[in-house]
Amino acid sequence: MPEEKKNDVMEKIVSLCKRRGFVFQGSEIYGGLSGVYDYGPMGVELRNNIKQYFWDTFVINREDVYGLSAAILMPETVWEASGHVGKLGLVDPIVECKICHERVRADQPEAIADHEATHKGKKVEWSEPKVFNLLVETKLGASEDTATRVNLRGEITQGIHVNFKNILDSMHPKIPFGIGQIGKAFRNEITPRDFLFRQREFEQMEVQYYIKPDEEEGLIQFEYWKNLAMEWYLGLGFRKESLRFRQHASDERAHYAKDAWDIEYNTPFAGWKEAWGIHHRGDWDLKRHSEYSKVDLSYYDEESKSRFIPWDIECSGGVDRAFLFVLLEAYTEDKLGDDLRTYLKLSPKIAPVKIAVFPLLKNKEILVEKAREVYKLLKKKFGAVVFDDNGNIGKRYRRQDEIGTPWCVTVDFETVEKDAGVTVRDRDTGEQKRMSIEELVSYVKSQLS
């Protein structure tokens, strides 16, 4: 795809997100904060639907995974144990422009090229690379002298591992079992870029699945969670050709990984990019936290009468990346009759609005009254239903198309005078059919199941 076309798609997504209430720049009225975004009315619904779909698949519908919501603030020792602070730290190499003194990541040539372009042909000299810690530090306490140094978590994983013993003692699970979590994480990114792809404040969803320390069991579980993650991602409405697996090279793996694979999405702005990670973490985390906390995090297996440190298979992805990739995948432009229209081809399961109800004319009380009646009935059934009488029918269709509403329901004179049902318009095809309310409810239920 030509470079200008790639950028065009991303610019259209950013514009749509602002125009239709999906995403706003953080603290925009104060000039905005780089790498930080706020989610508007449509965005928060889509985002919550993605998270609920994860929670249902990986936690609620399973017997062997327990939910958790760990605190964001954690002692610095946690990050020393995990390897994020120290020699194995969560660090990036940075270089500084000697003209304007802006810093960018040394391992991102596209960021360097973008910055050099801002100087319009001037030769840019860069400093030698320096190490930059990505963890966001803060202090807790009444005064500087007595304050305790803590970090906002750079990932949500460690909140699970430090609660391993609590889950054992309270829920008494039998191995293998997992702990699932959704939560915020923070990284002091040097050059946040590509809209929601790389941010300073973001949200993750993941399962840490604990197994016996056995090579064969590790291979079986790793393949299982890889395939489940891909199945989940495809369930968001992705085409198979838009996603792929990629194994990390041995020199590319994180310090804790025995094996690591990514699910990648073919983005229009930068080609294949990581959407989800499946990592074989071995016993790294529990062993290190046992060592640093002096608390025994081993597991006693009644079946084999043995005690061991479990291995961990990690299945982890970003909420914000899933959100962005869903929008990129769903964004569609086509001709409907003589008109060029834009719509989001979202899976009905995750669409922020399932049904929009219109009166044919907003100034006919009898139509408005009946449309309100239909709206209230459908809202009670499906929740994510809106009433829209703003502008003519064509404008209402276009507005709902752009937020990805699967079905628009119009109440007209035949609805009122002949009890002839309502007109239901399909977002993707533009086709319209008359249905009774009972038929409509049954149809929508079948599409959402």
Stockholm file with secondary structure:
# STOCKHOLM 1.0

chainA/1-449         MPEEKKNDVMEKIVSLCKRRGFVFQGSEIYGGLSGVYDYGPMGVELRNNIKQYFWDTFVINREDVYGLSAAILMPETVWEASGHVGKLGLVDPIVECKICHERVRADQPEAIADHEATHKGKKVEWSEPKVFNLLVETKLGASEDTATRVNLRGEITQGIHVNFKNILDSMHPKIPFGIGQIGKAFRNEITPRDFLFRQREFEQMEVQYYIKPDEEEGLIQFEYWKNLAMEWYLGLGFRKESLRFRQHASDERAHYAKDAWDIEYNTPFAGWKEAWGIHHRGDWDLKRHSEYSKVDLSYYDEESKSRFIPWDIECSGGVDRAFLFVLLEAYTEDKLGDDLRTYLKLSPKIAPVKIAVFPLLKNKEILVEKAREVYKLLKKKFGAVVFDDNGNIGKRYRRQDEIGTPWCVTVDFETVEKDAGVTVRDRDTGEQKRMSIEELVSYVKSQLS
#=GR chainA/1-449 SS CCHHHHHHHHHHHHHHHHHTTSEEETTGGGTCCTTCEEECHHHHHHHHHHHHHHHIIIIITCSSEEEECCCSEEEHHHHHHHTSSSTTCSEEEEEEBTTTCCEEETTCHHHHHHHHHHTTTCCCCBCCCEEEECCEEEEESSSTTTCEEEEECSCSHHHHHTTHHHHHHHHCCCSSEEEEEEEEEECCCSSCBTTTTBCSEEEEEEEEEEECSCHHHHHHHHHHHHHHHHHHHHTTTCCGGGEEEEECCTTTSCTTCSEEEEEEEEETTTEEEEEEEEEEEETHHHHHHHHHHCCCCCEEETTTTEEECCEEEEEEEEHHHHHHHHHHHHEEEEEETTEEEEEECCCTTTCSCSEEEEESCTTCHHHHHHHHHHHHHHHHHHSCEEECCSSCHHHHHHHHHHHTCSEEEEECHHHHHSCCCEEEEETTTCCEEEECHHHHHHHHHHHHC
#=GC SS_cons         CCHHHHHHHHHHHHHHHHHTTSEEETTGGGTCCTTCEEECHHHHHHHHHHHHHHHIIIIITCSSEEEECCCSEEEHHHHHHHTSSSTTCSEEEEEEBTTTCCEEETTCHHHHHHHHHHTTTCCCCBCCCEEEECCEEEEESSSTTTCEEEEECSCSHHHHHTTHHHHHHHHCCCSSEEEEEEEEEECCCSSCBTTTTBCSEEEEEEEEEEECSCHHHHHHHHHHHHHHHHHHHHTTTCCGGGEEEEECCTTTSCTTCSEEEEEEEEETTTEEEEEEEEEEEETHHHHHHHHHHCCCCCEEETTTTEEECCEEEEEEEEHHHHHHHHHHHHEEEEEETTEEEEEECCCTTTCSCSEEEEESCTTCHHHHHHHHHHHHHHHHHHSCEEECCSSCHHHHHHHHHHHTCSEEEEECHHHHHSCCCEEEEETTTCCEEEECHHHHHHHHHHHHC
//
